[in-house]
Amino acid sequence: MSSRNTLHDIPEIVGLDSRRELVRIPPDLDVPLTPRVRRILDTEAFQRLKQISQLGLVGKVYPAANHTRFEHSLGVYRLALLQVKELAHDERFVEIIQPEDAERFLATALLHDLGHWPFCHPIEDLRLEGVPHHESFARRFLLGGEIEEALSEDWGIDASEIASLLDQPPTDQVSRLLSSMLSGPIDIDKMDYLFRDSLHAGVPYGRNFDQNRLIGSLRLNANGDGLAISSKGKTAAELMVFARYVMFSEVYWHHAVRASTSMFQRAFFLLYQQLDLDTLFLQGDWELAEAMRKAAVGTPAAELLDGLFGSRRKLFKRLGEFAFTDDADLYRRIAGRPYSWLAMLGERLAEAASLKMGVPVAKDELLIDAPPSEREVQFRVDVFFPKQDRYRPLADVSPVIRALAEEQFDDYVKRVRIFGSPRIADALRNSGAMESLLCDALDSLDAEGCADV
C-alpha cells in the first residue's frame, strides 16, 4: 500500500515540477524519472521495446516512421502523469482514486505495451490459433521476473493487478475509471500515438489537436466510472477525432502500407507453424524478419519477404480497391472475413485471372486486403456544461463527431484492396476486369458453401 497522503505526494507527480532527473523524447519533451521508474526501464523486458518499432511496416512508406514502442511508452507515461496531476484537482476523482490506485495507473501506463511483439497488429489481425493477444502476452514479462520484483519492492503493487488492468474487463468503479483513462475515447494511448506517429511519419494530421487543452478539460462522467470533458475541451476533442480519422486514411491505411502489410501477413500465414513463436515474440523486429526469411527459403513466402526485407524494395501493386461508399454489397461480402477465407478468395481470383486473361498467375501473387473483423472503438464521451449543470453526449452537440465517430469509422477509412506482384501487375491492371473477376471468385466460394473458414 502507498504511504502517500495525497495524489500530489506521489514521487512521479512531484517530479513533474522538480525536474531533477529527466529523459528527453521527441519533440523536446521531458519525462521525469524516479529511481523506481528507472529500475523498470532498465529491465531486460522493457529494454526489449527498443527493438520493436511502433509502426512496423509503415516505415516501408514513411521512411522516418521508425520510432519504437520504448519511446511511445515513455510518451504515454508522461501523459499519465499530466492526467493524474490535472484530475487531482477534481474532488470527485480524489474521493474515488486513492494514491495507491493512481500509482497502479502510472505503472500500468508505463508498462501498457510490454506485451507487444514485432509486427504485432498485422499478426493479431490474422486471428491464428495459438497466437495470443498482446495484452495477455504481457503477463509473460510482468509475472515471475525483474518487473514483478520491482513493482513489489518499490511500488507495493502486485504485478497481477497490472496484468488484470491490461487484459481483463474492469469489474468495479475504480478499475473502470482507470481503464477509461488508459484505453477509452480520449485516453493517453491515443493522444500519444496520434501525435508521435504523425511526427515521425512527417505529416501534420495527428498533431492538429491541443493535448494540453484536452487534458486540462478532463473531469469524471456523471457515474464517476469514466472520463468526460468540460465544455472548454469540446474543440480539442473534435480535432482529436478528426486527427484519428485522417491518420487512418492517410497513414495507417495508405495503399502502399497495406500492400506491405498484405505481403507480410501472407508470408506469416504460410510460415507460422514452422516458427518458434514463443522465442521470436520475445525478440525484436530484425530477429523475427530474419527467422521468417530463413524458414521461407524455397517457398512462395520467400519472394514476399524479399520484397519487404531484402536489398531492394519490391512491393505488390494496387490492382483494385473499393470502400463501403463505392459498392456496399461487395464490400460487405469481403470485409470482416477470416484471413483463411481471404486467402482462398485470392487463390480463386488468381485462377480466374489465369483462365480468362491468359496471364499465368500463381496463387500467392494476388492478395486480398480487407478490414479485420474487430472494429475501431467509436468515440463516445460526455461533455459537462457548467452553466446548465448538465452532461451531454459530445455527438449531440458536435456535427464533427456525428460524421466521423458515430457512424461506422472503419467503413470509410478501411478499403478492400487487391494487390498483385510486380510481375503480373501491369497486365492485370490494364485489363480493367479485376472487379468482375473478383465477383466470379466470390460466387465460386459461395457456391461451394465457403461462407467461413
ChimeraX attribute file (.defattr): number of C-alpha atoms within 10 A of each C-alpha:
attribute: neighborCount
match mode: 1-to-1
recipient: residues
	/A:1	12
	/A:2	16
	/A:3	10
	/A:4	14
	/A:5	11
	/A:6	14
	/A:7	23
	/A:8	15
	/A:9	13
	/A:10	19
	/A:11	17
	/A:12	22
	/A:13	21
	/A:14	16
	/A:15	18
	/A:16	19
	/A:17	9
	/A:18	12
	/A:19	13
	/A:20	10
	/A:21	14
	/A:22	15
	/A:23	11
	/A:24	13
	/A:25	13
	/A:26	13
	/A:27	10
	/A:28	7
	/A:29	12
	/A:30	17
	/A:31	20
	/A:32	25
	/A:33	20
	/A:34	15
	/A:35	12
	/A:36	15
	/A:37	18
	/A:38	12
	/A:39	16
	/A:40	22
	/A:41	20
	/A:42	13
	/A:43	15
	/A:44	13
	/A:45	21
	/A:46	22
	/A:47	15
	/A:48	20
	/A:49	27
	/A:50	15
	/A:51	18
	/A:52	23
	/A:53	25
	/A:54	27
	/A:55	24
	/A:56	21
	/A:57	23
	/A:58	24
	/A:59	18
	/A:60	20
	/A:61	16
	/A:62	17
	/A:63	12
	/A:64	14
	/A:65	22
	/A:66	19
	/A:67	22
	/A:68	17
	/A:69	26
	/A:70	22
	/A:71	18
	/A:72	23
	/A:73	23
	/A:74	22
	/A:75	26
	/A:76	25
	/A:77	25
	/A:78	24
	/A:79	23
	/A:80	26
	/A:81	23
	/A:82	18
	/A:83	20
	/A:84	24
	/A:85	19
	/A:86	15
	/A:87	21
	/A:88	20
	/A:89	13
	/A:90	14
	/A:91	11
	/A:92	14
	/A:93	19
	/A:94	16
	/A:95	9
	/A:96	14
	/A:97	21
	/A:98	17
	/A:99	21
	/A:100	20
	/A:101	17
	/A:102	22
	/A:103	25
	/A:104	22
	/A:105	25
	/A:106	25
	/A:107	19
	/A:108	24
	/A:109	27
	/A:110	22
	/A:111	26
	/A:112	26
	/A:113	22
	/A:114	25
	/A:115	24
	/A:116	23
	/A:117	26
	/A:118	25
	/A:119	22
	/A:120	19
	/A:121	15
	/A:122	18
	/A:123	21
	/A:124	15
	/A:125	16
	/A:126	18
	/A:127	16
	/A:128	14
	/A:129	7
	/A:130	9
	/A:131	15
	/A:132	14
	/A:133	17
	/A:134	20
	/A:135	18
	/A:136	16
	/A:137	19
	/A:138	23
	/A:139	19
	/A:140	14
	/A:141	21
	/A:142	23
	/A:143	16
	/A:144	11
	/A:145	13
	/A:146	17
	/A:147	22
	/A:148	18
	/A:149	18
	/A:150	19
	/A:151	21
	/A:152	13
	/A:153	12
	/A:154	13
	/A:155	17
	/A:156	16
	/A:157	21
	/A:158	18
	/A:159	22
	/A:160	13
	/A:161	14
	/A:162	24
	/A:163	22
	/A:164	16
	/A:165	20
	/A:166	24
	/A:167	16
	/A:168	14
	/A:169	11
	/A:170	16
	/A:171	8
	/A:172	9
	/A:173	15
	/A:174	19
	/A:175	21
	/A:176	18
	/A:177	23
	/A:178	24
	/A:179	22
	/A:180	19
	/A:181	23
	/A:182	23
	/A:183	17
	/A:184	20
	/A:185	22
	/A:186	23
	/A:187	19
	/A:188	24
	/A:189	23
	/A:190	17
	/A:191	24
	/A:192	22
	/A:193	20
	/A:194	20
	/A:195	24
	/A:196	22
	/A:197	26
	/A:198	20
	/A:199	19
	/A:200	19
	/A:201	21
	/A:202	13
	/A:203	15
	/A:204	15
	/A:205	24
	/A:206	27
	/A:207	21
	/A:208	15
	/A:209	21
	/A:210	16
	/A:211	19
	/A:212	13
	/A:213	15
	/A:214	21
	/A:215	24
	/A:216	18
	/A:217	21
	/A:218	24
	/A:219	24
	/A:220	21
	/A:221	19
	/A:222	15
	/A:223	9
	/A:224	16
	/A:225	20
	/A:226	22
	/A:227	26
	/A:228	26
	/A:229	24
	/A:230	19
	/A:231	20
	/A:232	16
	/A:233	21
	/A:234	20
	/A:235	16
	/A:236	20
	/A:237	28
	/A:238	20
	/A:239	19
	/A:240	26
	/A:241	22
	/A:242	20
	/A:243	22
	/A:244	22
	/A:245	19
	/A:246	17
	/A:247	23
	/A:248	19
	/A:249	17
	/A:250	14
	/A:251	22
	/A:252	19
	/A:253	19
	/A:254	17
	/A:255	21
	/A:256	21
	/A:257	20
	/A:258	26
	/A:259	26
	/A:260	26
	/A:261	24
	/A:262	24
	/A:263	28
	/A:264	24
	/A:265	23
	/A:266	22
	/A:267	22
	/A:268	22
	/A:269	17
	/A:270	17
	/A:271	18
	/A:272	16
	/A:273	11
	/A:274	12
	/A:275	15
	/A:276	11
	/A:277	15
	/A:278	9
	/A:279	10
	/A:280	17
	/A:281	20
	/A:282	19
	/A:283	18
	/A:284	18
	/A:285	19
	/A:286	13
	/A:287	16
	/A:288	21
	/A:289	19
	/A:290	13
	/A:291	15
	/A:292	23
	/A:293	21
	/A:294	13
	/A:295	17
	/A:296	21
	/A:297	12
	/A:298	9
	/A:299	13
	/A:300	17
	/A:301	23
	/A:302	17
	/A:303	21
	/A:304	27
	/A:305	26
	/A:306	16
	/A:307	19
	/A:308	20
	/A:309	17
	/A:310	13
	/A:311	8
	/A:312	9
	/A:313	13
	/A:314	17
	/A:315	24
	/A:316	26
	/A:317	22
	/A:318	20
	/A:319	23
	/A:320	18
	/A:321	18
	/A:322	17
	/A:323	20
	/A:324	18
	/A:325	11
	/A:326	12
	/A:327	10
	/A:328	12
	/A:329	10
	/A:330	17
	/A:331	20
	/A:332	14
	/A:333	12
	/A:334	19
	/A:335	21
	/A:336	15
	/A:337	17
	/A:338	19
	/A:339	23
	/A:340	16
	/A:341	17
	/A:342	20
	/A:343	19
	/A:344	19
	/A:345	24
	/A:346	25
	/A:347	21
	/A:348	21
	/A:349	29
	/A:350	24
	/A:351	20
	/A:352	20
	/A:353	23
	/A:354	16
	/A:355	12
	/A:356	10
	/A:357	15
	/A:358	11
	/A:359	15
	/A:360	13
	/A:361	22
	/A:362	15
	/A:363	18
	/A:364	20
	/A:365	23
	/A:366	29
	/A:367	29
	/A:368	26
	/A:369	26
	/A:370	24
	/A:371	20
	/A:372	20
	/A:373	14
	/A:374	9
	/A:375	12
	/A:376	11
	/A:377	14
	/A:378	17
	/A:379	20
	/A:380	16
	/A:381	19
	/A:382	24
	/A:383	28
	/A:384	25
	/A:385	14
	/A:386	10
	/A:387	7
	/A:388	7
	/A:389	7
	/A:390	11
	/A:391	18
	/A:392	15
	/A:393	14
	/A:394	23
	/A:395	20
	/A:396	11
	/A:397	13
	/A:398	14
	/A:399	13
	/A:400	17
	/A:401	22
	/A:402	15
	/A:403	13
	/A:404	19
	/A:405	22
	/A:406	15
	/A:407	13
	/A:408	14
	/A:409	19
	/A:410	22
	/A:411	18
	/A:412	16
	/A:413	19
	/A:414	23
	/A:415	24
	/A:416	19
	/A:417	20
	/A:418	24
	/A:419	27
	/A:420	26
	/A:421	24
	/A:422	15
	/A:423	12
	/A:424	17
	/A:425	17
	/A:426	13
	/A:427	14
	/A:428	20
	/A:429	16
	/A:430	10
	/A:431	11
	/A:432	12
	/A:433	15
	/A:434	19
	/A:435	16
	/A:436	12
	/A:437	19
	/A:438	22
	/A:439	14
	/A:440	15
	/A:441	22
	/A:442	21
	/A:443	14
	/A:444	15
	/A:445	17
	/A:446	12
	/A:447	10
	/A:448	8
	/A:449	9
	/A:450	14
	/A:451	13
	/A:452	12
	/A:453	10
